[in-house]
Amino acid sequence: MSVDTFQTDLRLAENRLAAQRRLGFWIRLLTLGIAENWSRIEEAREQVAQRKSELIQYESLIMEANRLDDLLVQTIILNGVRISRQVFADIPVLAATDYGVDWEQLRDVVLTRDGYECQETDGYCRGPLQIHHVIPLLRGGRNDPDNLVTLCFYHHCMKHDHMRARYNGSLWC
């Protein structure tokens, strides 16, 4: 939806109100004041008020979303974290039990070592940065910086069949 949609709805409601007022005039004139159209006019007024309220609420939400976006960008800049496709997050693995209690510290060490950059060199990176086990834990790999590398979500998906299958067709892979 856009502000144009709400403005169009408001214009239509205002046009209905004007039409009801014209109709009310003619009804009173033709019936010599016996018949009234006040209920329809009041209903049309309420619709106009509702559409105005919806437009104001929508514009307020857009302003709040823009403010939050600006705040996020400022926070990211202040903390040295990059945005867009370079944002880092390990969302799919945060609940994993194999990573240990010091995973966040180890992750920060690897991200810092790799300069917060995907270590693939093909130049096609998409999605948040994640930490990849060169030798998977299931094959005897360890949670050691020598066994860990920073990859974007796309390249991380390309390294693992199960991730590629799970995220195939999504916005990320």
N, C-alpha and C positions, 0 to 999 in steps of 0.2 A: 504494500500500500504506500501511497505517497500523499503529501499534503494536497496535491491536486484532486485526489479522490475525495478527501474530506471537504474541500472547497466546492467541488461539483455537487456533493450531497447537500451542502448548505444552500447553494444557489437553487437547486431543485425544490428544497423545502420553502425557501423564500418565494419562489414562483407559485407554489401551491397555496401559500398564505395569501398572496396577492389575488390569485384566482378565486379563492373562497371569499375574500372581501368583495370582489366584483359581483360574484354570485349573490352574496348577501344583500348587496345594494339592490340588485334587480328583483330579488325575491320580495324584499320589503316594498319596493315600488309597485310591483305587479299585484301584490296581495294587500295593498293599502296599509302596510305595517302590521298585518295580522301574523304573518309567518316570519320567523326569525332563523338566522343561520349561525347564531353565536357559538353553538357547540362545535361546529365544523371549523369555524374561525379559530376558536380556542385550541382545538386539536392541532391545527396547522401552526399556531404560535408555539405550542409545546414542541412540535417537531423542529421548528427553527431553533428554539433554545437548546434542544438536545444536540442538534448538529453543530451549533456554535460551541457547546461544551466539549463535544468529541474532537473538534478541530483544535481547540485550546489544549486539551489533554494530549493529543497527538504531538502538537508542536512542543509541548513541555517535555514529553518523553524523548523526542528527537534531541532537544537541547541537553537533556540529562545524559543521553547516550554519547553525544559529542563531548560533553564535559568529562565523562568517564574515559572515553578514548584518549583525550588530551592528557588526563591524569595518568593513564597507563603508559603513554609514550614518555611522559616526564619521569615516571618511576623507572621505566626501563633504561632511559638514558642515564639517570642518576646512578643506577646500579651497574651500568656497563653491560647490560643484557641487551641482545639485539632483538629486533622485532620481525614480524612477517614470517617468511619461510625459514629464517635463521633462529627463531625462538627455540629454546631447548626445554625438553620435558621428557621424562621417562614414564609417561602415563600408563602404558600397558604393563610395566613391570613393577610398579610401586607396591603392589600387594604381594609380590613374590617373596617367599620365605628364604630362598637360597642366597639372597644378597647380603645378609648380615646387618647388624646394627650400625656398622660404620659405612654403609653404602653411600650415604649422602656425602660424607667426607671424601671417600675414595672417588666418587663421581666428580666432585669439585676439583680434585687433584688432576684427573684425566682431562676434564674440560679446560682447565687452566694450561696444562701442558700442551694441549692441542690448539690453544689459542681460540677456543670457542669456534672452531671451524670444522666442517666435515672433512675427513681425511681422504675422501675419494677425490680424484683429480680430473674427472671427466667434465667438471663444470656444470653439471646438471644436478642441482640439489633442491629438494622440496621437503617441507615439513620441519618439525622441531628437531633439535639435536638430541641424540640419544647415545648411550654408552653401549658398545658392542663387545662381546667376548670373542676374541679371535679364535680361541679354542673353547667351545661351549662347555659350560659346567657339567653337562651330562656326559661329556667325553673326557673328563678329567681336567678341564680348564679351571683356573683359579681366579678369585677376585683379587687380582694383582695388577698394578698399573702396566706391567709389561704384557699382560694378556688383554688389556682393554684399549679401545680406540673410540674416538668420537666420530659418529656418522649421523648424517641427516636421516630423517625417518624414511625417505625414499630408498636411500642406499642400504639402510638397515633392513628394510623389507626385501631388497634384492639379495641379501646375504642368507636369508632364512626362508625355506620353502613354506613353513607354516605361517609365517607373517605375510608372505606374498599372496598365499591363498586366502588368508583372512581379510586382507585389506585390498585385494584386487578389485578394481573398479571404484574404489573410494576416491575422495579428493586427494588423498596422500600418495597412494601407490597406483 
